[in-house]
Amino acid sequence: MKKTNHFYRFCALALSCLLLISLLPVTQVLADGDGAIHIKSAEDLRSLAHSCTLDSWSRGKTVVLDNDIELTDDDELPIPTFGGTFNGNGHTISGLSITQSVSPAGLFGVLQKDAVIKNLNVEGTVTPSGDSENIGGIVGENHGTTESCTFNGSVSGKRSVGGIAGSNLATGIVRACDASGAIFGQSMTGGIVGENLGSIVSCRGRAYVNIESTDPSIDLSNLNLEFSLDLAKLSRADTLNTATDTGGIAGYSSGAIASSTNYAAVGYQHIGYNIGGVVGRSSGQVLACSNEGAICGRKDVGGIAGQMEPYIRMEISDGLLQQLKTQLNELSGLVNTATNHAEGGSNEIASRLNSMSGYVDNAANELNNVRLNASIDSVITGDGSHSSDTLIGGGKGAAGGIDHEHSDSGHSTTIWGGSAAGAGASHEGNASGTVTGSTQIVAAPDLGGLTSSINGLSSQVTMLNNAASGTVGTLANDIRSINNKFNELTGTLFSAISSLSGGTGDIIVDTSDVDIDSVTFGKVSSCRNSGAVYGDVNTGGITGSMTIEYTLDPEDDVTGHLSNIYRKQYEYRSIIQKCVNTGDVAGKRSYVGGIVGRMDLGYLTACETSSCTITNENGSYTGGIAGLTGATVHGNFSKCTLSGKKYVGGIVGSGVQENVDGSGSSVRWNYSLVDITDCQQYQGAISGSDTGTFEHNYYVSDDLPGINRQGYTGRAEPISYAELLTLPDLPESMKSFTLTFVADDKTVLSRAFNYGDSIDESDIPEPPAKSGCHVHWDRTDLTDLHFDTVVTAVYEAYTPGLASEQTRESGQAVILVEGNYNDGDAITVTAQPLTPAAFDVQSGTVLDRMKGYFSCLNRGEMPSMVANAEVLEQWRIELADDGQDTHTVRYLPPDGQKELRIYTREDGGSWQEADCGTMGSYLTFSTSGDSVEFAAVRTLDVWGIWLGVLAVLAVLILIIVLLVHRHKRKARRRAEALARSASAVSQAEQIVRGEDANASTADEAPARADAAA
């Protein structure tokens, strides 16, 4: 009995162990002897992804990729969260395909703070469904370091979409990474990072970014793209579907981007807002970056940044900061309690609580250094308890910000990053009512970490609420407490923001007297653009605009509503410094500049436009440095070619006059050497309009005035080129000039020359020939050159034929001459007297014509089977010179005549029959020389005559034969008769001779008888 009990106990223990083993993960990644986890296969990678569902599992671990891995569609990725070090060893993970509904999405969903991914190459597609926010080729949401990685493929999402990382948070670093392929997104889309709050260093963007419209309802064929183009006709919903904040490196950045280059095309013509070669919109730092790709968009389009927003420091009181810290600590305790209660329950609830814990800890750490960036303006409907009117400068619109929605039940609180920065704040109650105001403010980089943490925390709360639906008991109470505490926390945050509206002196720290070299954020410096930039409104070689805009109405800007005090505070916190543009800039409407299109605020200094063309097709305000400025433009150099409708200036198209607020522009210590090729009104080497303040600006020009047809001593003053060369800080591009010969957008020859040089005609190269075209240079007078000059090969398609003025009744030209003619070439056609004798055409009786027909026999020529019956027309053609030796002439005979011969002669020579062809109703023949005479001769077939002649000859021959035969027969008969007569005579003679003999014998007989006797 005891043995039996022991046996049962042993079986129970064994079954319990088996049950515990069954609860363990199916697969586990095991470390090798070196302590690192080695990934050798797709199975190993799947195992790693399974283990990384818990955020703490990977912390402190090192994962090493030992070889290339090719994934299949069955592989369940992404890796949800990673907190250790992943070393790719230069290997490639290919075949990545993420299409399921996951966010964040990438090979790694979330890279935690202090985590590292390095030396990894990834190939594939990341196109998740669902919300599709924070989508990256390698990392969806980056809090750690991603370095020396590459991605090649396609990435598509709605918001925060990047080739390497969807979003790079305040602690995140993306360094020495390279992305290629195609990236598509609606908001905050970048070749490397979609949304950047951290640092991007030494990256290369080779991916095409939003080169197609992201809204399939927008079709260029349905838009009027002429001067009357008005995208405001699109509904606000359509505007929201249009791509905003698109950049070759980052879509939006309030962090730092340094030493990075974009090589690929960015944007879609006439569609999209805030499009930049490096960053779409920035309030952070852009340092030593460059762009070489073509940049296109609708509004706020720039070679480096589409739009620059100001960085302004605002401080929250210590009391409110302490209150926020306390509430975060309390929230952390509630999350930990709920985590403990969730053990053994739903894995999804536990996962959400673990993620929330990380976000709460990050938010607490970020509160030590909080600053807010006043990129403000939004009006949200509702009359919630936290609504307050704190819009700086007033004005309507909407900018994203941290958007807080609080439901009556207390179980749903959502915060998301808005104004494309993900760092603003607004409060919306859900009670019915009228618009009463709002609070909205976008955070500066200092607040980026807090904002991103709360943003992520909000998402986790929402997902936690969804996962916990139907949960009851202790865990349900825990989740309810978390929601309440989170609402309390956000309420405190909005109270802190509301306190900023108490007075401008407390809100903004005046930085107008700071050394601009010490400024970091709100700045673009030491950047270079060489790519072409195309936009409709606000188009610049470095940045499209320096403004603040309504995010939900990007067609409008809020800067115009700001009072003077705010503009002055912005001035030194929105800076462009030491930037160079050499790329062509073309705008379709207003505000086009070599550096900035529209400058409502900020400070622009030590910049240069060089050897480029600034074109404004149908609008006003075009400048070598700024199209329109309402701020300070100081110490810049401009050497470019400009054209526009009105207000075209070598430095600025126009400044802004002081208004009732006291604001105005300041343009000083700038130098220009420009060429204005087209302007209807208001042009100058410095400015097209004398509006604003101008001091110590100088220009070199033989024909341009300084400001609107006048020069002003001490304000806009002409100097000689020799004086310009004496400047100690004169850029090298102003010291030399280039003559370039271009054909089909390719340089044929480029050579340097000095100011005032002349180029001999013998030094001008021949333009490359092109089949079917005439070619010539657009200018050949290259004497006394004072400016960079581009000579372009002009290809004109050959005109296939020139027509005579003479026409038939049908309206068709009598004569067409084929050739390679230019427009304006013509032929001269003159009717000539008829000369029938020259073509053996005889008049008179039939016998006379017959004689004429056979007259060729006198020349030793056989008559033709086709006779010339009549000369219809004779013409003389003077040909246009097209460089060809021979030409094809088309001739339309009168009255539809078909049986014709064409005879030609050149320079009064002899007539020669031409070989003719047909082309429709026309006869064709070739000729050489620069003139020709020809005759159209109607012909007559003479086969009948020849048949008649032959018939007559046959009859004659027959008659002759018959006569000869008859004559021979008669002769034979006569011969026979004569023969018979002769025979008869002969016989008669014989008879006679016989009779005579007989008579003689008879006579002789008596004698012989007598003799005998």
Secondary structure as UniProt FT lines:
FT   HELIX           2..23
FT   TURN            33..34
FT   STRAND          37..39
FT   HELIX           42..51
FT   TURN            52..53
FT   TURN            55..60
FT   STRAND          62..65
FT   STRAND          69..70
FT   TURN            73..74
FT   STRAND          79..82
FT   STRAND          85..87
FT   TURN            89..90
FT   STRAND          92..98
FT   STRAND          108..111
FT   TURN            113..114
FT   STRAND          116..118
FT   STRAND          121..126
FT   TURN            130..131
FT   STRAND          133..136
FT   STRAND          139..142
FT   STRAND          145..147
FT   STRAND          150..156
FT   STRAND          159..162
FT   STRAND          165..168
FT   TURN            170..171
FT   STRAND          173..175
FT   STRAND          178..184
FT   STRAND          187..190
FT   STRAND          193..196
FT   STRAND          199..201
FT   STRAND          204..209
FT   TURN            216..217
FT   HELIX           220..222
FT   TURN            227..228
FT   HELIX           231..233
FT   HELIX           236..241
FT   STRAND          244..247
FT   STRAND          250..253
FT   STRAND          256..258
FT   STRAND          261..262
FT   TURN            269..270
FT   STRAND          273..276
FT   STRAND          279..282
FT   STRAND          285..287
FT   STRAND          290..291
FT   STRAND          295..296
FT   STRAND          299..302
FT   STRAND          305..308
FT   HELIX           318..342
FT   TURN            343..344
FT   HELIX           347..366
FT   HELIX           367..369
FT   STRAND          372..374
FT   TURN            385..386
FT   TURN            392..393
FT   STRAND          403..406
FT   TURN            408..409
FT   STRAND          413..414
FT   TURN            419..422
FT   STRAND          426..429
FT   STRAND          442..443
FT   HELIX           445..467
FT   TURN            468..470
FT   HELIX           474..499
FT   HELIX           500..502
FT   HELIX           504..507
FT   TURN            512..513
FT   HELIX           516..518
FT   STRAND          523..525
FT   STRAND          528..529
FT   STRAND          533..535
FT   STRAND          537..540
FT   STRAND          543..546
FT   STRAND          549..550
FT   TURN            551..552
FT   STRAND          553..557
FT   HELIX           559..561
FT   HELIX           564..571
FT   TURN            572..573
FT   STRAND          575..577
FT   STRAND          580..581
FT   STRAND          585..587
FT   STRAND          592..593
FT   STRAND          596..599
FT   STRAND          603..605
FT   STRAND          608..616
FT   STRAND          620..623
FT   STRAND          626..629
FT   STRAND          632..634
FT   STRAND          637..643
FT   STRAND          646..649
FT   STRAND          652..654
FT   TURN            660..661
FT   STRAND          666..668
FT   STRAND          671..672
FT   STRAND          675..678
FT   STRAND          681..684
FT   STRAND          693..695
FT   STRAND          697..699
FT   TURN            708..709
FT   TURN            713..715
FT   STRAND          716..718
FT   HELIX           721..725
FT   TURN            728..729
FT   HELIX           732..734
FT   STRAND          737..743
FT   TURN            744..745
FT   STRAND          746..753
FT   TURN            755..756
FT   HELIX           761..763
FT   TURN            771..772
FT   STRAND          773..777
FT   STRAND          789..797
FT   STRAND          799..803
FT   TURN            809..810
FT   STRAND          815..821
FT   TURN            823..824
FT   STRAND          828..831
FT   HELIX           836..839
FT   HELIX           846..853
FT   HELIX           854..859
FT   STRAND          866..878
FT   STRAND          886..891
FT   HELIX           894..896
FT   STRAND          900..905
FT   TURN            907..908
FT   STRAND          912..913
FT   STRAND          917..919
FT   TURN            920..921
FT   STRAND          922..928
FT   STRAND          931..941
FT   HELIX           943..1012
//
